[in-house]
Amino acid sequence: MTKRSSPTDSCRISFLSLVPFLLIAFGLAWGILALFIFLPDQMTEIFGKLTGQHPLFFLAVYAPAIAAFIVVTYSCGAGGLRRYLARLMLWRCSPAWSLFLIIGIPLLFFGGSALKGNLFAGPIPFSSFQSLILALVLTAIKGPVEEFGWRGLALPLLQRKFLPIWAGLILGVIWGFWHLPAFMLSSTPQSAWSFTPFFAGSIAVSVIVTALFNTSRGSILLSALFHFQLNNPIWPDAQPYDTFLFVAAAVLVVWFNRKAMFTKEGAVTEVIPQAESRMMPHDPGSGTGTDY
């Protein structure tokens, strides 16, 4: 990690900070799940059965965010963490991206469900309005929190060394592989899925979010919203056909953003914005990108 800076100093987190970030993100998540995999009886007796709503499962999911907060705070102090969290205030993107987030992602799931043949086959999964709201709240406070780590910290650091297309692909491999232990536990949501299409989908989605992250000047908020839409319990089960559609969408996103994806112009490379209150479009590392 880089040496801690005083709150008034500008702070640039080192590329090598990826190492402690990944060690914490993988160590915490894989450590928790490994205990349930190799010591199932003992862990269940002490903590209860691990499910998708278990506090320890939430802790495992939060591992990338926890790792990012530790790295940022250690490197740049509380002031740096505050500026890093200011990326949550970045919400502007082009109308096309807004439509993709609100309408495009659901269409991919419904299209995948139609290919699967279960578009109208399954019953409505919620027995009441209250159960629907609860499912949406739990979804919002679980998976999307990962984005503090994956896109908030890892992606900018990777884009210092690699073009956005390669940074997105590399992070997609890391992100997909990070989920692997969850597929080995019968009580987790991932246990009902096949890992191979999920892994391919993670890479495709990572490429798409890379373009969104850069064109929004590094918005963690929009990345989290994208992640929420991927996990939205309202959308139908489309595994593994949704993967094919997300791969196709990734190809289109790269094509429409080919200038931004194959050059470093507009790529966000700073974890912590240099300006505390706002990031100007032409600030180094602010990232303007090509609007999709």
C-alpha positions as CSV (number, residue, x, y, z in Angstrom):
1,M,0.0,0.0,0.0
2,T,1.0,3.6,-0.4
3,K,2.1,5.6,2.6
4,R,-0.7,7.3,4.4
5,S,-1.2,11.0,3.4
6,S,-2.5,13.8,5.6
7,P,-6.1,14.7,5.1
8,T,-5.2,17.8,3.2
9,D,-2.8,16.1,0.8
10,S,-3.8,14.7,-2.6
11,C,-3.4,11.0,-2.4
12,R,-2.8,8.6,-5.3
13,I,-3.2,5.0,-4.3
14,S,-0.5,2.7,-5.7
15,F,-1.2,0.1,-8.3
16,L,0.4,-2.4,-6.0
17,S,-2.5,-1.8,-3.6
18,L,-4.4,-4.3,-5.7
19,V,-2.4,-7.0,-3.9
20,P,-3.7,-6.3,-0.3
21,F,-7.2,-5.5,-1.8
22,L,-7.4,-8.9,-3.4
23,L,-5.9,-10.7,-0.5
24,I,-8.6,-9.3,1.8
25,A,-11.4,-9.7,-0.6
26,F,-10.6,-13.3,-1.4
27,G,-9.3,-14.2,2.1
28,L,-12.4,-12.9,4.0
29,A,-15.0,-14.3,1.5
30,W,-13.3,-17.6,0.7
31,G,-12.3,-18.1,4.4
32,I,-15.9,-17.8,5.6
33,L,-17.3,-20.1,2.9
34,A,-14.4,-22.6,3.2
35,L,-15.3,-23.1,6.9
36,F,-18.8,-24.1,5.8
37,I,-17.5,-26.3,3.0
38,F,-14.9,-28.2,5.0
39,L,-16.4,-28.0,8.5
40,P,-20.2,-28.0,7.7
41,D,-21.4,-29.7,10.9
42,Q,-19.3,-27.6,13.3
43,M,-20.1,-24.3,11.6
44,T,-23.8,-25.1,11.3
45,E,-23.9,-26.1,15.0
46,I,-22.3,-22.8,16.1
47,F,-23.7,-20.3,13.5
48,G,-26.7,-22.1,12.0
49,K,-27.3,-23.1,8.4
50,L,-25.7,-20.8,5.9
51,T,-28.2,-19.3,3.5
52,G,-28.2,-16.3,1.2
53,Q,-29.6,-14.2,4.0
54,H,-27.2,-15.4,6.8
55,P,-25.2,-12.6,8.4
56,L,-21.9,-14.4,7.6
57,F,-23.0,-14.7,3.9
58,F,-23.5,-10.9,3.9
59,L,-20.1,-10.5,5.4
60,A,-18.6,-12.6,2.7
61,V,-20.4,-10.6,0.0
62,Y,-19.2,-7.4,1.6
63,A,-15.5,-8.5,1.5
64,P,-14.6,-6.5,-1.6
65,A,-16.1,-3.3,-0.1
66,I,-14.4,-4.0,3.2
67,A,-11.1,-4.5,1.4
68,A,-11.5,-1.2,-0.5
69,F,-12.3,0.7,2.7
70,I,-9.3,-0.7,4.4
71,V,-6.9,0.1,1.5
72,V,-8.3,3.6,1.0
73,T,-8.3,4.5,4.7
74,Y,-4.8,3.1,5.3
75,S,-3.4,4.9,2.3
76,C,-5.2,8.2,2.5
77,G,-6.9,8.5,5.9
78,A,-10.4,9.5,6.7
79,G,-10.3,12.5,4.3
80,G,-9.3,10.2,1.4
81,L,-12.1,7.8,2.3
82,R,-14.6,10.7,2.3
83,R,-13.5,11.8,-1.2
84,Y,-13.6,8.2,-2.4
85,L,-17.2,7.8,-1.2
86,A,-18.1,11.0,-3.0
87,R,-18.2,8.8,-6.1
88,L,-21.6,7.8,-4.8
89,M,-22.8,11.3,-5.7
90,L,-22.0,10.8,-9.4
91,W,-25.3,9.9,-11.1
92,R,-25.2,11.5,-14.5
93,C,-25.0,9.3,-17.6
94,S,-26.3,9.6,-21.2
95,P,-30.0,8.9,-21.9
96,A,-28.9,5.8,-23.8
97,W,-27.2,4.4,-20.7
98,S,-30.2,5.3,-18.5
99,L,-32.5,3.4,-20.8
100,F,-30.1,0.4,-20.8
101,L,-30.1,0.4,-17.0
102,I,-33.8,0.8,-16.6
103,I,-35.2,-1.1,-19.6
104,G,-32.3,-2.8,-21.4
105,I,-31.2,-5.1,-18.6
106,P,-34.7,-6.4,-17.9
107,L,-35.2,-7.0,-21.6
108,L,-32.1,-9.2,-21.6
109,F,-33.5,-11.3,-18.8
110,F,-37.0,-11.6,-20.3
111,G,-35.4,-12.4,-23.7
112,G,-33.3,-15.1,-22.0
113,S,-36.4,-16.5,-20.3
114,A,-38.2,-16.6,-23.6
115,L,-35.3,-18.6,-25.1
116,K,-35.4,-20.9,-22.1
117,G,-39.1,-21.4,-22.6
118,N,-40.2,-20.4,-19.1
119,L,-41.3,-16.8,-19.7
120,F,-44.9,-17.5,-18.7
121,A,-44.4,-20.9,-17.1
122,G,-43.5,-20.0,-13.6
123,P,-45.8,-18.5,-10.9
124,I,-45.3,-15.1,-9.5
125,P,-42.5,-15.6,-6.9
126,F,-43.9,-13.2,-4.3
127,S,-46.9,-14.0,-2.1
128,S,-47.5,-10.4,-1.0
129,F,-46.4,-6.8,-1.6
130,Q,-44.5,-6.9,1.6
131,S,-42.4,-9.9,0.6
132,L,-41.6,-8.2,-2.7
133,I,-40.4,-5.1,-0.9
134,L,-38.3,-7.2,1.5
135,A,-36.7,-9.1,-1.4
136,L,-35.9,-5.8,-3.2
137,V,-34.3,-4.3,0.0
138,L,-32.2,-7.4,0.7
139,T,-31.0,-7.4,-2.9
140,A,-30.1,-3.7,-2.8
141,I,-28.0,-4.0,0.4
142,K,-26.2,-7.2,-0.6
143,G,-24.6,-7.7,-4.1
144,P,-24.4,-4.0,-5.1
145,V,-22.2,-3.2,-2.2
146,E,-19.4,-5.2,-3.9
147,E,-19.0,-2.3,-6.4
148,F,-17.1,-0.3,-3.8
149,G,-14.3,-2.7,-4.3
150,W,-14.6,-4.0,-7.9
151,R,-15.3,-0.9,-9.8
152,G,-14.6,1.7,-7.0
153,L,-11.0,0.5,-6.5
154,A,-9.9,-2.4,-8.7
155,L,-11.0,-1.0,-12.0
156,P,-9.3,2.4,-11.8
157,L,-6.0,0.7,-10.7
158,L,-6.2,-1.8,-13.6
159,Q,-6.8,0.9,-16.1
160,R,-3.5,2.5,-15.2
161,K,-1.7,-0.5,-16.7
162,F,-4.3,-1.7,-19.3
163,L,-6.7,-0.4,-21.8
164,P,-10.3,-0.3,-20.6
165,I,-11.2,-3.4,-22.7
166,W,-8.5,-5.4,-21.1
167,A,-9.0,-4.0,-17.6
168,G,-12.7,-5.0,-17.9
169,L,-11.9,-8.5,-19.1
170,I,-9.2,-9.1,-16.4
171,L,-11.5,-7.8,-13.6
172,G,-14.4,-10.0,-15.0
173,V,-12.2,-13.1,-14.6
174,I,-11.2,-12.1,-11.1
175,W,-14.8,-11.2,-10.2
176,G,-16.3,-14.4,-11.6
177,F,-13.6,-16.6,-9.9
178,W,-14.2,-14.8,-6.6
179,H,-17.8,-16.3,-6.6
180,L,-16.6,-19.9,-7.0
181,P,-16.9,-21.2,-3.4
182,A,-20.6,-20.1,-3.3
183,F,-21.3,-22.6,-6.0
184,M,-20.0,-25.4,-3.7
185,L,-22.6,-24.8,-1.0
186,S,-26.0,-26.3,-1.5
187,S,-27.7,-23.6,0.7
188,T,-26.5,-20.6,-1.3
189,P,-28.4,-19.0,-4.3
190,Q,-25.5,-19.8,-6.6
191,S,-25.8,-23.6,-5.9
192,A,-28.8,-23.7,-8.3
193,W,-26.7,-22.3,-11.2
194,S,-24.0,-23.6,-13.4
195,F,-20.6,-21.9,-12.8
196,T,-19.4,-21.9,-16.5
197,P,-22.2,-19.6,-17.9
198,F,-22.1,-17.5,-14.8
199,F,-18.3,-17.1,-15.2
200,A,-18.7,-16.1,-18.9
201,G,-21.5,-13.7,-17.9
202,S,-19.4,-12.1,-15.2
203,I,-16.7,-11.3,-17.8
204,A,-19.3,-9.9,-20.3
205,V,-21.0,-7.8,-17.6
206,S,-17.6,-6.5,-16.4
207,V,-16.9,-5.2,-19.8
208,I,-20.2,-3.4,-20.0
209,V,-19.8,-1.9,-16.5
210,T,-16.3,-0.7,-17.5
211,A,-17.8,1.4,-20.2
212,L,-20.5,2.7,-17.9
213,F,-18.0,3.5,-15.1
214,N,-15.8,5.5,-17.4
215,T,-18.5,7.4,-19.2
216,S,-20.0,8.4,-15.8
217,R,-16.6,9.7,-14.7
218,G,-16.2,6.9,-12.1
219,S,-19.7,6.5,-10.6
220,I,-19.9,3.8,-7.9
221,L,-23.6,4.6,-7.7
222,L,-24.4,3.6,-11.3
223,S,-22.2,0.5,-11.1
224,A,-24.1,-0.5,-8.0
225,L,-27.4,0.2,-9.8
226,F,-26.3,-2.0,-12.6
227,H,-25.4,-4.8,-10.1
228,F,-28.8,-4.4,-8.5
229,Q,-30.5,-4.9,-11.8
230,L,-28.5,-8.1,-12.4
231,N,-29.8,-9.5,-9.1
232,N,-33.3,-8.0,-9.2
233,P,-35.6,-10.7,-7.9
234,I,-38.4,-9.4,-10.2
235,W,-36.7,-10.6,-13.4
236,P,-37.4,-14.2,-14.5
237,D,-34.9,-17.1,-14.2
238,A,-33.1,-17.0,-17.5
239,Q,-30.0,-19.1,-16.7
240,P,-28.0,-19.9,-18.8
241,Y,-29.6,-18.1,-21.8
242,D,-29.2,-14.6,-20.3
243,T,-25.5,-15.2,-20.5
244,F,-25.7,-15.4,-24.3
245,L,-27.6,-12.1,-24.5
246,F,-25.2,-10.3,-22.1
247,V,-22.3,-11.4,-24.2
248,A,-24.0,-10.0,-27.3
249,A,-24.7,-6.8,-25.4
250,A,-21.1,-6.6,-24.3
251,V,-20.0,-6.8,-28.0
252,L,-22.4,-4.0,-28.9
253,V,-21.3,-1.8,-26.0
254,V,-17.6,-2.3,-27.0
255,W,-18.5,-1.4,-30.6
256,F,-20.4,1.7,-29.7
257,N,-17.6,2.7,-27.3
258,R,-14.7,1.4,-29.3
259,K,-12.7,4.7,-29.1
260,A,-13.0,4.8,-25.3
261,M,-12.5,1.1,-24.8
262,F,-9.4,0.8,-26.9
263,T,-7.6,3.9,-25.8
264,K,-6.9,5.3,-22.3
265,E,-8.5,8.6,-23.2
266,G,-11.4,9.1,-20.7
267,A,-10.4,6.1,-18.6
268,V,-10.9,6.6,-14.9
269,T,-7.5,5.8,-13.3
270,E,-7.8,7.5,-9.9
271,V,-9.5,5.8,-6.9
272,I,-9.8,9.1,-5.1
273,P,-11.1,12.1,-7.0
274,Q,-8.6,15.0,-6.9
275,A,-11.4,17.6,-6.4
276,E,-13.4,17.1,-3.2
277,S,-16.6,18.6,-4.3
278,R,-16.8,17.7,-8.0
279,M,-14.7,16.2,-10.8
280,M,-14.5,18.3,-13.8
281,P,-14.9,16.5,-17.2
282,H,-11.3,17.1,-18.2
283,D,-9.6,16.4,-14.8
284,P,-6.9,13.7,-15.1
285,G,-8.6,10.4,-14.3
286,S,-12.1,11.8,-14.4
287,G,-13.0,9.9,-17.5
288,T,-15.4,11.3,-20.0
289,G,-15.6,8.3,-22.4
290,T,-17.9,7.9,-25.3
291,D,-21.6,7.9,-24.4
292,Y,-23.3,4.7,-25.1
